[in-house]
């Protein structure tokens, strides 16, 4: 009987060891696995890949803003030449969207600085979103390279993949301080959602015809629904603000093109509604008060789950 008990205990210990080993190997193999801590070698890898892919994304975006590619068999234009060459219900304003990306790139540089922080918890938080952020940079690079060469179908595929990548990132890591959340999660996700319509409209044959514009008049309201979802469900004013800015870009571009039209009216209406609800959430968050809906944050645990309501 003692021998049987000893054998059972040994088998139980062996099973526990196998479970622990499997989890450890899973974390090593899967860079998207959720972990509370990271080894020095992993942190170094994140530092190198994050900086390298961020530079790749920035340089590519800036270069093709002013220069058209000189290779390929399809029409080759700069980013904004493509934007204005294919007028649609989702054509954007060059100045506003460029400023959006300029600010986002600067904020992302601040996020990268968190990887070099002396605080272990800050480094771990930055590393946790690092794999998705690196993939986002690579997919954004691929999108720009395809977009300026008129490979709109492949560009749309890159956007779809990135949308799922960033959506997964959001729902898994939506409780980090806003100086990580905004540049690495909310900003890129808001852009990718709008860009799906922007590039998708260009991808459609004759995107300026009546049928396409009617569809644009309908689908533009999904920006409002999408933004309100994050505002009400997560009290996330960063998503609301990003989408309101991009809606303003759409509105200005549509108004500049055609004064008598519904699209610019819808765009500015969406911008105004999102901005108002963003302010309703943001002002109480900045002043340390509760928002007027949802569960009240009365405990420390609640505050930790909703850091967008307070300073990081």
PANULUM-624851 format. One line per 2 residues: number of its first residue (from 0); for each residue x, y, z of C-alpha. Coordinates in steps of 0.02 Angstrom, whole numbers, padded with zeros to 5 digits. Layout:
<marlos>
NUM> X,Y,Z ~ ...
</marlos>
This chain:
<marlos>
0> 00000,00000,00000 ~ 00142,00120,00041
2> 00223,00078,-00125 ~ 00058,00114,-00213
4> 00038,00282,-00125 ~ 00218,00327,-00165
6> 00190,00284,-00348 ~ 00029,00387,-00352
8> 00116,00536,-00274 ~ 00259,00523,-00399
10> 00135,00516,-00544 ~ 00044,00668,-00476
12> 00207,00765,-00461 ~ 00256,00714,-00636
14> 00088,00776,-00704 ~ 00109,00943,-00616
16> 00284,00959,-00687 ~ 00221,00922,-00863
18> 00083,01052,-00846 ~ 00206,01185,-00787
20> 00329,01139,-00925 ~ 00192,01146,-01057
22> 00138,01318,-01000 ~ 00317,01379,-01000
24> 00351,01312,-01175 ~ 00186,01387,-01235
26> 00241,01557,-01173 ~ 00409,01540,-01261
28> 00333,01481,-01425 ~ 00184,01601,-01427
30> 00241,01783,-01420 ~ 00059,01838,-01399
32> 00032,01739,-01239 ~ -00018,01843,-01089
34> 00120,01854,-00960 ~ 00146,01956,-00802
36> 00336,01962,-00819 ~ 00471,01952,-00952
38> 00651,01894,-00946 ~ 00795,02015,-00984
40> 00824,01929,-01152 ~ 00641,01948,-01198
42> 00642,02132,-01150 ~ 00797,02160,-01257
44> 00713,02073,-01404 ~ 00559,02184,-01385
46> 00668,02339,-01378 ~ 00760,02296,-01539
48> 00608,02238,-01639 ~ 00495,02378,-01579
50> 00618,02515,-01623 ~ 00663,02435,-01791
52> 00483,02407,-01847 ~ 00427,02579,-01785
54> 00565,02661,-01887 ~ 00515,02555,-02037
56> 00334,02612,-02019 ~ 00379,02796,-01996
58> 00507,02807,-02136 ~ 00394,02717,-02260
60> 00244,02827,-02217 ~ 00342,02989,-02229
62> 00434,02939,-02387 ~ 00278,02891,-02485
64> 00187,03046,-02425 ~ 00303,03147,-02537
66> 00371,03018,-02661 ~ 00289,02896,-02780
68> 00367,02723,-02805 ~ 00463,02692,-02966
70> 00436,02504,-02979 ~ 00291,02390,-03022
72> 00171,02374,-03168 ~ 00019,02458,-03090
74> -00014,02645,-03067 ~ 00112,02718,-02946
76> 00068,02871,-02841 ~ 00102,02947,-02671
78> -00019,02910,-02529 ~ -00116,03071,-02552
80> -00113,03062,-02742 ~ -00203,02896,-02724
82> -00323,02973,-02600 ~ -00375,03114,-02716
84> -00362,03015,-02878 ~ -00502,02898,-02821
86> -00636,03010,-02746 ~ -00760,02915,-02639
88> -00871,02936,-02489 ~ -00720,02899,-02378
90> -00591,03014,-02458 ~ -00493,03097,-02318
92> -00419,03268,-02291 ~ -00230,03262,-02312
94> -00189,03392,-02178 ~ -00297,03321,-02037
96> -00252,03139,-02066 ~ -00067,03182,-02084
98> -00073,03276,-01919 ~ -00161,03126,-01841
100> -00018,03012,-01894 ~ 00116,03138,-01844
102> 00045,03148,-01668 ~ 00022,02959,-01662
104> 00203,02926,-01713 ~ 00264,03047,-01579
106> 00155,02963,-01447 ~ 00220,02794,-01504
108> 00395,02856,-01472 ~ 00337,02890,-01295
110> 00270,02712,-01285 ~ 00438,02645,-01341
112> 00516,02744,-01199 ~ 00418,02635,-01077
114> 00522,02486,-01135 ~ 00676,02576,-01068
116> 00596,02625,-00902 ~ 00682,02586,-00738
118> 00517,02523,-00667 ~ 00492,02336,-00693
120> 00302,02348,-00697 ~ 00309,02482,-00832
122> 00426,02378,-00939 ~ 00317,02223,-00919
124> 00162,02322,-00969 ~ 00249,02388,-01125
126> 00313,02214,-01170 ~ 00140,02138,-01150
128> 00074,02237,-01299 ~ 00242,02229,-01390
130> 00208,02080,-01503 ~ 00046,02152,-01569
132> 00126,02323,-01590 ~ 00270,02249,-01691
134> 00147,02156,-01803 ~ 00048,02316,-01823
136> 00204,02407,-01884 ~ 00245,02270,-02008
138> 00067,02263,-02075 ~ 00059,02453,-02089
140> 00222,02449,-02188 ~ 00150,02315,-02303
142> -00011,02414,-02325 ~ 00079,02573,-02377
144> 00192,02480,-02498 ~ 00041,02398,-02581
146> -00072,02552,-02575 ~ 00047,02670,-02667
148> 00071,02536,-02802 ~ -00118,02520,-02828
150> -00129,02342,-02759 ~ -00288,02388,-02666
152> -00354,02212,-02641 ~ -00194,02154,-02557
154> -00188,02317,-02459 ~ -00364,02280,-02396
156> -00309,02107,-02342 ~ -00168,02185,-02240
158> -00293,02301,-02157 ~ -00411,02157,-02116
160> -00270,02056,-02037 ~ -00212,02207,-01939
162> -00390,02244,-01882 ~ -00402,02071,-01804
164> -00227,02090,-01731 ~ -00269,02257,-01648
166> -00443,02201,-01595 ~ -00367,02051,-01507
168> -00241,02168,-01426 ~ -00379,02286,-01368
170> -00489,02155,-01286 ~ -00342,02071,-01201
172> -00250,02227,-01144 ~ -00375,02369,-01127
174> -00330,02408,-00946 ~ -00158,02485,-00965
176> -00116,02670,-00934 ~ -00169,02784,-01074
178> 00009,02829,-01125 ~ 00028,02646,-01175
180> -00153,02618,-01228 ~ -00172,02770,-01342
182> -00016,02753,-01453 ~ -00005,02563,-01458
184> -00187,02511,-01455 ~ -00324,02643,-01479
186> -00238,02755,-01607 ~ -00188,02617,-01730
188> -00354,02525,-01707 ~ -00459,02681,-01742
190> -00358,02717,-01900 ~ -00367,02537,-01961
192> -00556,02533,-01940 ~ -00578,02693,-02043
194> -00445,02638,-02169 ~ -00544,02479,-02205
196> -00679,02590,-02280 ~ -00556,02712,-02358
198> -00457,02581,-02454 ~ -00612,02473,-02479
200> -00701,02616,-02568 ~ -00549,02642,-02680
202> -00544,02456,-02715 ~ -00722,02460,-02784
204> -00738,02501,-02969 ~ -00797,02680,-02996
206> -00807,02723,-02809 ~ -00882,02894,-02853
208> -01040,02824,-02935 ~ -01213,02843,-02857
210> -01228,02666,-02787 ~ -01057,02676,-02704
212> -01100,02845,-02626 ~ -01265,02778,-02559
214> -01172,02634,-02478 ~ -01048,02760,-02407
216> -01193,02862,-02335 ~ -01250,02707,-02242
218> -01085,02630,-02186 ~ -01013,02792,-02120
220> -01130,02774,-01971 ~ -01035,02619,-01918
222> -00896,02738,-01861 ~ -01018,02814,-01736
224> -01080,02644,-01676 ~ -00902,02580,-01661
226> -00844,02731,-01561 ~ -00995,02732,-01445
228> -00968,02547,-01408 ~ -00796,02582,-01335
230> -00855,02738,-01245 ~ -01002,02653,-01159
232> -00930,02478,-01136 ~ -00753,02527,-01083
234> -00769,02714,-01044 ~ -00628,02734,-01169
236> -00621,02916,-01219 ~ -00460,02888,-01318
238> -00552,02786,-01450 ~ -00690,02916,-01455
240> -00566,03056,-01481 ~ -00468,02964,-01617
242> -00625,02921,-01715 ~ -00692,03099,-01698
244> -00532,03168,-01774 ~ -00539,03046,-01919
246> -00724,03087,-01944 ~ -00675,03271,-01954
248> -00548,03226,-02088 ~ -00684,03139,-02188
250> -00803,03285,-02165 ~ -00679,03417,-02223
252> -00631,03314,-02376 ~ -00812,03281,-02424
254> -00862,03463,-02399 ~ -00715,03523,-02505
256> -00769,03409,-02645 ~ -00958,03434,-02646
258> -01052,03559,-02538 ~ -01225,03490,-02579
260> -01207,03312,-02513 ~ -01254,03207,-02363
262> -01082,03130,-02328 ~ -00999,03283,-02253
264> -01154,03319,-02148 ~ -01151,03141,-02082
266> -00963,03151,-02050 ~ -00975,03311,-01948
268> -01126,03243,-01853 ~ -01029,03087,-01807
270> -00880,03193,-01757 ~ -00988,03303,-01645
272> -01078,03158,-01559 ~ -00916,03064,-01527
274> -00830,03221,-01463 ~ -00972,03259,-01341
276> -00975,03084,-01268 ~ -00785,03083,-01264
278> -00789,03242,-01159 ~ -00923,03169,-01045
280> -00805,03024,-01006 ~ -00639,03117,-01011
282> -00680,03264,-00897 ~ -00734,03157,-00748
284> -00583,03044,-00777 ~ -00462,03191,-00771
286> -00546,03262,-00615 ~ -00555,03096,-00523
288> -00744,03079,-00526 ~ -00856,02939,-00590
290> -00935,02944,-00762 ~ -01124,02961,-00764
292> -01156,02781,-00818 ~ -01092,02608,-00786
294> -01028,02530,-00626 ~ -00950,02649,-00502
296> -00765,02627,-00465 ~ -00764,02616,-00275
298> -00620,02498,-00243 ~ -00438,02490,-00285
300> -00469,02336,-00390 ~ -00596,02430,-00495
302> -00472,02571,-00523 ~ -00340,02448,-00578
304> -00460,02374,-00705 ~ -00503,02546,-00774
306> -00342,02647,-00777 ~ -00405,02753,-00921
308> -00506,02844,-00790 ~ -00353,02906,-00698
310> -00174,02957,-00727 ~ -00052,02812,-00759
</marlos>
